[in-house]
Amino acid sequence: MLKIKFETLKYEQKIKIDETLDWKEIEVESEIYPYSTTVKVDLNVELSLGRTYVQGTVKTQIIHPCDRCLEPVNLDVNGNVDAVYIPNEKVKEVEEITDEIGTFYYDPHIEFLDLTDRVIEAIILEIPMKVLCKPDCKGLCPHCGINLNEHPDHVCDYEEDKNESPFYVLKKKISFEPKGE
């Protein structure tokens, strides 16, 4: 369980979380990606000088489509959690400080600290901007959509309708013929 009871933390000062979560999917920028393995969470939570420090790792694997050919890719995720929670009477629930990454204020009267969002953040931050099935992925034919990795000698029979091309107007206005003298 990713919820820490503050009363327990005050008594023990240090808590180790070693969980295996059977989450089904994660949402990233309005896209949903399924997990292909469990989510392994290993966190150390420590109370020191009134602040709660959370550090640890998150390991899992998600299925993400290749950004060129759309084939599914098993993407290993090895994320880190590093957060500081500071009690503050002026906030409700938990709020992040925008100028200090990983620093959160919380209402000192809440009973539990939920670390689920930190685990999700650690996963999302490890997903690369561009996911490729292989470094030399050829992608899809821009006209018919055939996977060029599976059909490297593909020649598309597509005939572009010149009147529908956005570049047809430019081509018509610009003549590449040499001017006569």
C-alpha positions as CSV (number, residue, x, y, z in Angstrom):
1,M,0.0,0.0,0.0
2,L,1.3,3.4,-0.9
3,K,-0.3,5.2,1.9
4,I,1.7,6.1,5.0
5,K,-0.1,6.8,8.2
6,F,1.6,9.9,9.8
7,E,1.0,8.5,13.3
8,T,3.0,5.3,12.4
9,L,5.8,7.4,10.8
10,K,6.1,9.6,13.9
11,Y,6.5,6.5,16.0
12,E,8.9,4.6,13.8
13,Q,10.7,7.5,12.1
14,K,11.6,5.3,9.1
15,I,9.4,3.1,7.0
16,K,10.4,0.9,4.1
17,I,7.9,0.3,1.3
18,D,8.6,-2.7,-0.8
19,E,5.4,-3.3,-2.9
20,T,4.5,-5.1,-6.2
21,L,1.5,-3.5,-7.7
22,D,-0.7,-5.1,-10.3
23,W,-1.7,-2.0,-12.2
24,K,-3.3,-2.5,-15.6
25,E,-2.6,0.8,-17.5
26,I,-1.2,4.3,-17.2
27,E,-2.5,7.5,-18.8
28,V,0.1,9.8,-20.3
29,E,-1.0,13.0,-22.1
30,S,-4.5,11.6,-22.8
31,E,-3.1,8.3,-24.1
32,I,-3.5,5.1,-22.3
33,Y,-0.7,2.5,-22.2
34,P,-1.0,-1.0,-20.7
35,Y,1.6,-2.4,-18.3
36,S,3.3,-5.6,-19.5
37,T,4.7,-6.4,-16.0
38,T,3.9,-5.5,-12.4
39,V,5.0,-2.2,-10.9
40,K,7.8,-2.8,-8.4
41,V,8.1,0.0,-5.8
42,D,11.0,0.2,-3.4
43,L,10.8,3.4,-1.2
44,N,12.3,4.7,2.0
45,V,10.2,7.2,3.9
46,E,11.9,9.0,6.8
47,L,10.7,11.7,9.2
48,S,13.4,14.2,10.2
49,L,13.1,17.6,11.7
50,G,9.4,17.8,10.9
51,R,9.9,17.0,7.2
52,T,9.1,13.7,5.5
53,Y,11.7,12.5,3.0
54,V,10.8,9.9,0.3
55,Q,13.4,8.3,-1.8
56,G,13.4,5.1,-3.9
57,T,12.9,3.4,-7.2
58,V,10.0,2.3,-9.4
59,K,10.5,-0.5,-12.0
60,T,8.0,-1.7,-14.6
61,Q,7.4,-2.2,-18.3
62,I,4.8,-0.6,-20.4
63,I,3.6,-1.3,-24.0
64,H,4.1,1.9,-26.1
65,P,3.6,2.2,-29.8
66,C,6.7,2.9,-31.9
67,D,6.5,6.5,-33.0
68,R,7.4,5.6,-36.6
69,C,5.7,2.3,-37.4
70,L,3.1,2.0,-34.6
71,E,4.2,-1.5,-33.7
72,P,4.0,-2.2,-29.9
73,V,7.3,-1.8,-28.0
74,N,7.9,-3.2,-24.5
75,L,9.5,-0.2,-22.8
76,D,11.5,-0.8,-19.6
77,V,10.9,1.9,-17.0
78,N,13.4,2.5,-14.2
79,G,12.2,5.6,-12.4
80,N,13.4,7.4,-9.2
81,V,11.3,9.0,-6.5
82,D,12.8,11.9,-4.6
83,A,10.4,14.1,-2.7
84,V,10.2,16.2,0.5
85,Y,6.9,16.8,2.3
86,I,6.7,19.8,4.6
87,P,3.7,20.5,6.9
88,N,2.0,23.8,6.3
89,E,-1.3,25.0,8.0
90,K,-2.2,27.1,4.9
91,V,-2.7,24.3,2.5
92,K,-5.4,21.7,2.1
93,E,-4.4,18.1,1.2
94,V,-1.0,18.2,-0.6
95,E,0.4,20.9,-2.9
96,E,3.6,21.0,-4.9
97,I,5.9,24.1,-4.7
98,T,6.4,25.2,-8.3
99,D,9.8,26.7,-7.8
100,E,11.3,23.6,-6.0
101,I,10.8,20.3,-7.9
102,G,10.0,17.5,-5.6
103,T,9.0,19.7,-2.6
104,F,5.4,19.4,-1.4
105,Y,3.4,21.1,1.3
106,Y,0.7,19.2,3.2
107,D,-1.9,19.9,5.7
108,P,-0.5,18.7,9.0
109,H,-4.0,17.5,10.0
110,I,-4.3,14.9,7.3
111,E,-4.0,11.3,8.5
112,F,-2.3,9.6,5.5
113,L,0.3,10.5,3.0
114,D,-0.5,8.9,-0.4
115,L,2.6,8.3,-2.5
116,T,0.7,7.0,-5.5
117,D,1.3,10.2,-7.5
118,R,5.0,10.1,-6.9
119,V,5.2,6.6,-8.3
120,I,3.2,7.6,-11.3
121,E,5.4,10.6,-11.9
122,A,8.5,8.4,-11.7
123,I,7.1,6.2,-14.4
124,I,6.0,9.1,-16.7
125,L,9.3,10.9,-16.4
126,E,11.1,7.8,-17.7
127,I,9.1,7.5,-20.9
128,P,11.3,8.9,-23.7
129,M,10.0,11.7,-26.0
130,K,10.4,9.4,-29.0
131,V,9.9,5.6,-28.6
132,L,11.3,3.5,-31.4
133,C,11.0,-0.3,-32.0
134,K,14.6,-0.2,-33.2
135,P,17.0,2.7,-34.0
136,D,16.7,2.3,-37.7
137,C,12.9,1.9,-37.9
138,K,11.7,2.8,-41.4
139,G,8.2,3.8,-40.3
140,L,5.1,3.7,-42.5
141,C,4.6,4.7,-46.1
142,P,3.1,8.2,-46.0
143,H,0.6,7.3,-48.7
144,C,-0.7,3.8,-48.1
145,G,0.5,3.2,-44.5
146,I,2.3,-0.1,-45.2
147,N,5.0,-0.9,-42.6
148,L,8.4,-0.3,-44.4
149,N,10.3,-2.4,-41.9
150,E,8.3,-5.5,-43.1
151,H,8.4,-4.4,-46.8
152,P,11.7,-2.5,-47.4
153,D,11.4,-2.7,-51.2
154,H,7.9,-1.2,-51.2
155,V,7.1,1.2,-54.0
156,C,3.8,2.9,-53.5
157,D,1.4,3.0,-56.5
158,Y,-0.1,6.2,-55.0
159,E,-0.7,8.9,-57.6
160,E,-1.1,12.2,-55.9
161,D,-4.0,14.3,-57.2
162,K,-2.1,17.4,-58.2
163,N,-5.2,19.6,-57.6
164,E,-5.5,18.5,-54.0
165,S,-1.8,18.9,-53.1
166,P,-1.1,22.0,-51.0
167,F,2.1,22.5,-53.0
168,Y,0.5,22.4,-56.4
169,V,-0.3,26.1,-56.3
170,L,3.3,26.9,-55.5
171,K,4.6,24.6,-58.3
172,K,2.2,26.3,-60.7
173,K,3.4,29.8,-59.8
174,I,7.1,29.0,-59.8
175,S,8.6,28.0,-63.1
176,F,12.0,26.3,-63.1
177,E,12.5,26.7,-66.8
178,P,15.5,28.9,-67.8
179,K,14.5,32.3,-69.1
180,G,15.2,32.9,-72.7
181,E,17.7,35.6,-73.8
